[in-house]
Amino acid sequence: MPGRFVLTGVVSFALLASASCSKTANTSPPTELFGDPPVIEQVNFQTPPVTVSCDFTEAVDNYLQVGLGADISATPGPLVVTTTVTQVQLAVKVSDPQSLDDILTVSASYLTDGSSEAAAKEETSMILLDDGSSFKFSALQASEAPEDCHTDMGGTLQCQLAHYQLVSNDPAPGGDGQYTRTVTIYGQTLNTTLLGKLGKDCVAMILHDAVINSRPEGYTFKIEVTDKEGNLTAWPEQQSVIAPDTEQDCTGDPCLCCYLKDSSDYEAKCSGLPGMAGPGLPEGFCMTF
């Protein structure tokens, strides 16, 4: 018996990079308890590749100098991290014989390996919204370098952990019966690198997306709508999908970019590269080994 989780704040969908589909007509048998069940009129998937770029110069310089006590900085700068991901765009058109106010939830669910022997599989249900992107929820940054930076009245740079505002990306004004969610599929191996974590934060900053790790086997999703009387309608076709690898680039400091890509083996991979210089190390960090 799979365990079940419901995530109202984070919605995740993984899809093929170039695939998209739009299908109409609700042919699945609904579960009727009281009155007429809701109707799924259309399900639309789009999966465009999206490239985002963020300048992390202030955050990384502050982390090097304040967090690590090293009198160096990104050289010559700026330190820009560019990441190409798959943004999954899911829109479900819903109606209800009573009214749209009778819709309780529109969700997409998938199974993953369970976290315990008692639950061989766990089902995660994620909520789509018809809110015109008005509902916002907060996600703490992934990287170790505090990214919410500003210069105080004394001219000192102050940085703290950033909380990014995520939204459904439902088109304004909402309330039209189209329930929407976007999510970014992110390379699982990048979660272990400093550069990968900065890229994930850039996704949250620019796309306002929740992030789900890619998996070799992909995901299979089922789409369901429930009304306030407990009637449930399921889209007849489940979608089995896989996302491509996430691509990353880093510019502005060859030594620092190399270090961010693999801090565990930087001496072998980054030796002799220019950058990460300052009064503390005028020749540059990667010139010292």
C-alpha positions in Angstrom: 0.0 0.0 0.0 1.7 3.2 -1.0 2.1 6.1 1.4 0.4 9.3 0.2 1.5 12.9 0.5 -0.3 16.1 -0.6 1.8 19.1 -1.5 -0.2 22.3 -1.9 2.8 24.6 -2.2 5.1 22.6 -4.5 3.9 21.1 -7.7 6.2 18.9 -9.8 5.9 17.5 -13.3 8.6 15.8 -15.4 8.2 15.6 -19.2 10.1 14.9 -22.4 12.1 17.9 -23.6 10.5 18.3 -27.0 7.2 16.6 -26.3 3.8 18.3 -25.9 0.3 17.2 -26.1 -3.2 18.7 -25.9 -6.2 16.4 -25.6 -9.8 17.1 -25.2 -13.0 15.3 -24.1 -13.5 13.6 -20.7 -14.0 9.9 -21.2 -13.0 8.5 -17.9 -15.8 7.2 -15.6 -16.2 9.6 -12.7 -16.9 8.7 -9.1 -20.3 10.1 -8.3 -21.4 10.6 -4.7 -23.7 13.5 -4.7 -24.9 15.4 -7.8 -23.0 15.6 -11.1 -19.2 15.2 -11.0 -16.8 17.8 -12.4 -15.6 17.6 -16.0 -12.1 17.7 -17.3 -12.4 19.4 -20.7 -8.8 19.6 -21.8 -5.3 18.7 -20.6 -2.4 20.5 -22.2 1.4 19.8 -21.6 4.1 22.0 -23.0 7.8 21.4 -22.2 10.0 24.2 -23.6 13.7 24.4 -22.8 14.4 27.6 -20.8 17.7 29.3 -20.1 18.1 31.5 -17.1 21.1 33.6 -16.0 21.8 35.2 -12.7 24.6 37.4 -11.4 25.9 36.0 -8.1 28.9 38.3 -7.7 27.8 40.0 -4.5 26.6 36.8 -2.8 29.8 34.8 -3.6 32.2 37.6 -2.8 30.5 38.1 0.5 30.7 34.4 1.2 34.4 34.2 0.4 35.3 37.2 2.4 32.9 37.1 5.4 31.9 33.4 5.5 35.3 31.9 4.8 37.5 34.8 5.8 39.4 34.9 2.5 40.4 38.4 1.2 39.6 37.5 -2.4 36.8 38.0 -4.8 35.5 37.0 -8.3 38.1 38.2 -10.7 37.5 39.9 -13.1 33.8 39.4 -12.6 30.8 39.5 -12.7 30.2 35.9 -11.8 27.2 34.8 -13.9 25.7 31.4 -13.7 23.6 30.2 -16.7 21.4 27.2 -16.6 19.3 25.5 -19.3 16.4 23.5 -17.9 13.0 22.0 -19.0 10.1 24.1 -17.7 7.0 21.9 -17.7 3.8 23.8 -18.3 0.6 22.0 -17.3 -2.9 23.5 -17.9 -6.1 21.6 -17.1 -9.4 23.1 -18.3 -12.2 22.2 -15.8 -15.9 22.8 -15.5 -18.6 21.7 -13.1 -22.4 21.4 -13.6 -23.0 23.4 -10.4 -20.3 26.1 -10.8 -16.6 26.6 -10.7 -17.0 27.4 -7.0 -17.8 23.8 -6.5 -14.3 22.6 -7.6 -12.3 21.6 -4.5 -8.9 20.4 -6.0 -7.2 19.8 -9.3 -4.2 17.6 -8.8 -1.4 15.7 -10.5 0.0 12.7 -8.7 3.0 10.4 -9.2 4.6 7.4 -7.4 8.2 7.3 -6.2 10.2 4.8 -4.2 9.1 4.7 -0.6 11.2 6.0 2.3 10.6 3.0 4.5 10.0 -0.7 4.2 6.4 -0.2 5.2 5.7 1.9 2.1 7.2 0.4 -1.0 5.8 3.3 -3.0 4.8 6.8 -2.0 2.3 8.9 -3.9 2.8 12.6 -4.1 -0.2 14.7 -5.0 0.4 18.2 -6.2 -2.2 21.0 -6.5 -2.8 23.1 -9.7 -4.3 26.6 -9.2 -6.7 28.9 -11.0 -5.4 31.9 -9.1 -3.9 34.2 -11.7 -0.6 33.6 -9.9 -1.8 35.6 -6.9 -0.9 32.9 -4.3 2.7 33.0 -3.4 4.7 30.6 -1.3 8.3 30.9 -0.1 11.3 28.6 -0.9 14.6 28.9 1.0 17.6 29.2 -1.3 19.6 26.0 -1.9 23.2 27.3 -1.9 25.4 27.9 1.1 26.2 31.5 0.1 23.6 34.0 1.4 22.0 35.6 -1.7 19.8 38.3 -0.3 22.3 41.1 -0.4 22.1 44.9 0.1 24.5 47.7 1.0 23.6 49.3 4.4 23.8 53.1 5.1 27.4 52.7 6.2 28.4 51.3 2.8 28.9 47.7 4.0 27.5 44.9 2.0 25.1 42.8 4.1 23.9 39.4 2.9 21.4 36.9 4.4 19.7 33.7 3.2 17.2 34.4 0.5 13.6 33.3 0.4 12.2 33.2 -3.2 8.5 33.7 -4.0 7.1 30.9 -6.1 3.8 31.0 -8.0 1.6 28.7 -10.1 2.3 30.8 -13.2 -1.4 30.7 -13.9 -2.3 33.5 -16.4 -4.0 36.5 -14.9 -6.7 37.2 -13.8 -7.6 33.6 -12.9 -11.0 32.2 -12.1 -11.6 31.1 -15.7 -11.6 27.3 -15.0 -8.1 26.8 -16.3 -5.9 25.3 -13.6 -2.2 25.8 -14.2 1.2 24.9 -12.8 4.7 25.2 -14.0 7.7 23.3 -12.6 11.4 23.0 -13.5 13.0 19.6 -13.9 16.6 19.8 -12.5 19.5 17.5 -12.9 19.8 15.4 -9.7 23.6 15.3 -9.8 23.8 19.1 -9.7 22.4 19.1 -6.1 25.8 18.1 -4.9 27.7 20.9 -6.5 27.9 24.6 -5.4 27.3 25.6 -9.0 24.3 23.4 -9.3 22.8 24.9 -6.1 23.3 28.4 -7.5 21.6 27.3 -10.7 18.6 26.0 -8.8 18.3 29.3 -6.9 18.4 31.1 -10.3 15.4 29.1 -11.4 13.5 30.1 -8.3 14.5 33.7 -8.7 13.7 34.1 -12.5 11.0 31.5 -13.2 9.4 31.4 -9.7 9.2 27.6 -10.1 9.3 24.8 -7.8 12.1 22.3 -8.7 11.9 18.5 -9.0 14.9 16.3 -9.4 15.2 14.4 -12.7 15.2 10.6 -12.6 16.4 8.1 -15.3 13.1 6.3 -15.1 11.0 9.5 -15.3 7.6 10.0 -13.8 4.1 8.8 -14.5 1.3 11.3 -13.6 -2.4 11.0 -13.1 -4.7 14.1 -13.2 -7.7 14.2 -11.0 -10.4 16.7 -10.1 -12.5 16.6 -6.9 -15.6 18.7 -6.1 -16.8 19.8 -2.7 -19.4 16.9 -2.6 -16.5 14.4 -2.9 -17.1 13.5 -6.6 -13.9 12.7 -8.4 -13.1 12.7 -12.1 -9.8 11.4 -13.4 -8.2 12.1 -16.8 -8.2 8.7 -18.7 -4.6 8.8 -19.8 -1.6 8.9 -17.5 1.6 10.6 -18.8 4.9 8.8 -18.5 7.7 11.3 -19.1 11.4 11.9 -18.8 13.4 15.2 -18.8 16.7 15.8 -20.5 19.9 16.7 -18.7 20.3 20.1 -17.2 23.1 22.2 -18.8 25.1 24.8 -16.9 27.7 27.5 -17.7 29.7 29.9 -15.5 31.6 33.0 -16.5 33.5 35.8 -14.9 36.2 33.9 -13.0 37.7 30.7 -14.5 39.2 29.6 -11.1 36.0 30.2 -9.1 33.8 28.7 -11.8 36.0 25.5 -11.7 35.8 25.4 -7.9 32.1 25.8 -7.9 31.7 22.9 -10.4 33.7 20.5 -8.2 35.0 21.7 -4.9 35.9 18.1 -3.9 38.6 17.8 -6.5 39.5 21.4 -7.3 43.3 21.0 -6.8 43.5 18.5 -9.7 41.0 20.2 -12.0 41.6 24.0 -11.3 45.3 24.3 -10.9 46.8 27.3 -12.8 43.5 28.9 -13.7 43.3 32.7 -13.3 40.8 34.3 -10.9 39.8 34.3 -7.2 42.3 37.0 -6.5 42.6 39.9 -4.0 44.9 41.5 -1.5 45.0 38.2 0.4 46.1 36.2 -2.8 47.2 38.7 -5.5 48.3 35.8 -7.8 44.9 34.1 -7.5 43.7 31.1 -5.5 44.3 28.5 -8.2 47.9 29.6 -8.6 48.7 28.4 -5.1 48.6 24.6 -5.9 
